């Protein structure tokens, strides 16, 4: 079954181990607000190159969350990691040059510091960057408030209520994984989705 365009939220963020709690917070918030999170991890197809996966997901998503907080030098190579800015550019390009519903796209840019991005991608100066300081609970507030503003929906609960439910979910997650026979330390995106189904969030 296809996921409605107006319900799809593309999440552009790191998929590193140290970002796990933040990623779960973003996914949880999107789900709790009544939307469907989309990211490259949902598609496992060796016959499709990663960029094609991302282009397809962006095309299918009205909303986009772009976290630039991991835009730093790679410790092993010494080179900058620009995956997130690239995907942000693809999303902005789809909104600017796409046709029909692509013009309806809405996005939020997250970072640890509101002005850090100006040091490397000054071309997006003027965008309203939301700062989460690396705190998943602050990220929940940023995403909730943005979704409520751009959607104008009156049925999205306040940030404090969502944060409270997220804390309950995080506390219960190891037990949920045990019930579902999942490995908590190796959850796939689809596993994470199933834990939220189990928790009756969906």
C-alpha positions in Angstrom: 0.0 0.0 0.0 1.4 3.4 -1.0 2.0 6.0 1.7 0.1 9.3 1.0 2.4 12.2 -0.1 0.9 14.6 2.5 1.6 12.1 5.3 5.2 11.4 4.3 8.1 13.0 6.2 11.6 12.4 4.8 14.3 12.2 7.5 17.8 13.3 6.4 20.2 12.5 9.2 23.2 10.5 10.2 22.7 6.7 10.6 25.6 6.3 13.0 25.5 4.5 16.3 26.1 7.6 18.4 23.0 9.2 16.7 20.7 6.4 17.6 18.8 8.1 20.4 18.3 11.2 18.3 17.1 9.2 15.3 14.6 7.3 17.5 13.3 10.7 18.9 12.8 12.1 15.3 11.0 8.9 14.2 8.9 8.8 17.3 7.8 12.5 17.0 6.8 12.1 13.3 4.7 9.0 14.2 3.2 10.6 17.3 2.1 13.6 15.3 0.3 11.4 12.9 2.8 11.2 10.0 4.9 8.5 8.4 8.7 8.7 8.6 10.6 7.9 5.5 14.4 7.4 5.1 16.9 5.5 3.0 17.0 2.7 5.6 13.5 1.6 4.8 14.6 0.3 1.3 16.9 -2.7 1.2 17.6 -3.3 -2.5 21.1 -3.9 -3.7 19.9 -3.4 -7.3 19.0 0.2 -6.6 21.8 2.7 -5.9 21.5 4.8 -2.8 21.0 8.1 -4.6 18.1 6.7 -6.5 16.5 5.5 -3.2 16.9 9.0 -1.8 15.5 10.7 -4.9 12.5 8.4 -4.8 11.8 9.1 -1.1 12.2 12.8 -1.6 9.7 12.7 -4.5 7.2 10.8 -2.4 7.5 13.1 0.7 5.8 16.5 1.2 7.8 17.2 4.4 11.5 17.0 5.1 13.6 17.0 8.3 17.2 17.8 7.6 19.7 17.5 10.5 23.1 19.0 9.7 24.6 18.3 13.1 26.9 15.6 11.9 28.4 17.8 9.2 32.0 17.5 10.4 35.4 16.1 9.3 35.5 12.3 9.2 38.1 11.2 11.8 39.5 8.4 9.6 39.8 10.3 6.3 40.0 13.9 7.5 37.4 14.8 4.8 34.1 16.6 5.4 30.9 14.5 5.5 28.5 16.2 3.2 25.7 13.5 2.7 23.2 15.6 4.7 23.8 18.9 2.8 23.6 17.0 -0.5 20.2 15.5 0.5 19.0 18.9 1.7 20.0 20.3 -1.7 18.0 17.6 -3.5 15.0 18.4 -1.4 15.3 22.2 -2.0 15.8 21.5 -5.7 12.6 19.3 -5.9 10.6 22.1 -4.2 12.0 24.8 -6.5 12.1 23.0 -9.9 9.5 20.2 -9.4 6.0 20.4 -10.7 2.6 20.0 -9.2 2.6 18.7 -5.6 6.4 19.0 -5.4 5.9 22.8 -5.0 4.1 22.1 -1.7 7.2 20.7 0.0 8.0 22.0 3.5 11.2 21.5 5.4 13.0 22.2 8.7 16.7 22.3 9.2 18.2 21.2 12.5 21.7 21.6 13.9 23.5 21.7 17.2 24.1 25.4 16.9 21.9 27.8 15.1 24.7 29.6 13.1 27.3 26.8 12.7 26.2 26.0 9.1 27.3 29.5 8.0 30.9 28.3 8.3 30.5 25.8 5.4 27.2 26.3 3.5 26.5 30.0 3.6 24.3 29.7 0.6 21.4 28.7 2.8 21.7 31.9 4.9 18.2 33.2 5.7 16.8 29.7 6.4 15.4 29.4 9.9 17.7 26.9 11.5 16.3 25.1 14.6 18.8 24.3 17.3 18.6 21.1 19.3 22.1 21.3 21.0 22.4 17.5 20.5 19.5 16.9 22.9 16.8 14.5 21.6 14.1 16.1 23.8 14.8 19.5 22.3 14.7 17.9 18.8 11.2 16.6 19.7 10.0 20.1 20.5 11.6 21.5 17.3 10.0 18.9 15.0 6.6 19.0 16.8 6.3 22.8 16.6 7.4 22.8 13.0 5.0 20.1 11.9 2.1 21.8 13.8 3.0 25.2 12.2 3.3 24.0 8.6 0.4 21.6 8.6 -1.9 23.9 10.6 -3.4 20.9 12.2 -5.1 21.4 15.6 -4.9 17.7 16.5 -1.2 17.5 17.3 -0.5 17.4 21.0 1.8 19.8 22.7 5.6 19.1 22.9 5.5 18.3 26.7 2.9 15.5 26.1 5.0 14.1 23.2 8.2 14.2 25.3 6.4 12.4 28.1 5.3 9.6 25.8 8.7 9.4 24.2 10.3 8.9 27.6 7.8 6.1 28.4 8.6 4.5 25.0 12.3 4.7 25.4 12.1 3.2 28.9 9.9 0.3 27.6 11.9 -0.2 24.4 14.4 -2.9 25.7 11.4 -5.0 27.0 9.5 -4.5 23.7 12.5 -5.7 21.8 12.6 -8.8 24.0 8.9 -9.5 23.3 9.4 -9.1 19.6 12.7 -11.0 19.6 14.6 -8.0 18.3 18.2 -7.1 19.1 18.0 -3.7 20.9 21.6 -2.8 19.8 21.0 -3.7 16.2 17.5 -2.4 15.4 16.8 -1.8 11.7 14.5 1.0 10.6 11.7 -1.5 10.0 12.3 -3.1 13.4 11.9 0.4 15.0 8.6 0.8 13.1 7.4 -2.5 14.5 8.2 -1.5 18.0 6.0 1.5 17.6 3.2 -0.7 16.1 3.6 -3.0 19.2 3.4 0.0 21.5 0.1 1.0 19.6 1.5 4.3 18.6 0.4 3.6 15.0 
